[in-house]
Amino acid sequence: MLRATFSPGWPWDQVHRQDLWTVVEWQSAEGTWRTVEGWQGTLDKVEADEAGDIIGEKAWWVYESNLGQGPFRRLVYEGQAGRLIAISDSFYLPEIPGQRSTIEVSLAR
């Protein structure tokens, strides 16, 4: 799951959370990052956590045949064709069915 924390000064009137576009990329053996076509979309939800921080989340399901694969990374754009605003560290998919992993990024503008 992607967990994106919005900066305290996020310009909600200029960049609407519904417009944010998330993408997952995988790294080829040659080192090139490539978009995973089925793993793109808007945030699933945005809400305040117990500390009052505004958090957006996006979840993707993983086929059992893909468990343990990687590296991958998550990107967040201001819109589907918008400016890149966040890139996660690289990660590998969970190795066990039902295991969840959370990838965190901070959104600032």
N, C-alpha and C positions, 0 to 999 in steps of 0.2 A: 504494500500500500504506500502511496505517496502521501506524505503529511507536510503541507506547506503552511508555514507561519507567516502571516502578513505583518509588515512593519507597522509600528504605531501610527506613522504618518501616511499610511496608504491613501492615495487619492481616489476614493470610492466614486466620486462624481466624474472622474476622467477615465478610469479603468475599472469596468464592472466585472465582478467575479464571474459572471456568466460567460464572459468573453474569453477568459483565460483558457489557453489550449495546452494540454499536457501531451507529451510524446515520450515513448520509450525507444532508446537506440541500443543496438548491440554492436560490439566491436569485432570486426572480422580478424582473421589470422594475420592479415597485412597491417592491422592497426587502424583501419578506417571505420568510423562510426556510421552505422546505417539505421534508418528508421524502421521500426517494427510496424508494419502496415496496420495490423489489427489492434495495436495498443496506442491509440490516440483518442483524445476527447477532452471534454470539459470536466471540471471538478464535479464529483458526485454530491458533495455537500460542503457547506461552510458554516461554522458555528464557533461560539466562544467556548474555550475550555475553562476548567475550574480556576485558573489564574487570571482569566479575563482576556487572554490572547485570542486573536481570531485565527482559526485553523481551517484550512481547506484540505479535503481528502479525495483521493482517486484510487480505486482498487481495480486490479486486473486479476483474472483467473489464469492459472497456469496448468497446462496439460501435464499429466504425469510423465509423459515422454520427455518433457523439457526440464524436469527437476534437476537442479544442480548446474544448469548451463549458465554461461556468462563469458565475459563481463557484459553488463548492461549499465545504462545510466538513464536518468529521467530528466527531461527538460520542461520548462514552463515558458510559454510565450504570452505576450499581451493579447494575442488573438491568433486565429488559425494562420494568418500570414503576417503576424505582428512581430515586434521586437522580442528577442530572447531576454528573459529576466532572471532565470535560475537554471543551474545545472547541478545535479546531484553528484556525489562521489560515485565511482563505479561499484557495482555489486554483482553477486551471483544469485540466481534464483534459489529458493529453499530446496533442500534435499529430500525432505520427507513430505508425503501427502498430508495436507491439512495444516502444515506449518505456515505461519504468517511471518512476513518480514515487513518492516517499516523503513522507508527511505525518507529522510527529512531534508527539506530545503527551506531557505528563508526568502521571502518575496519582498523586495524593496524597489522603489522607483524613484 
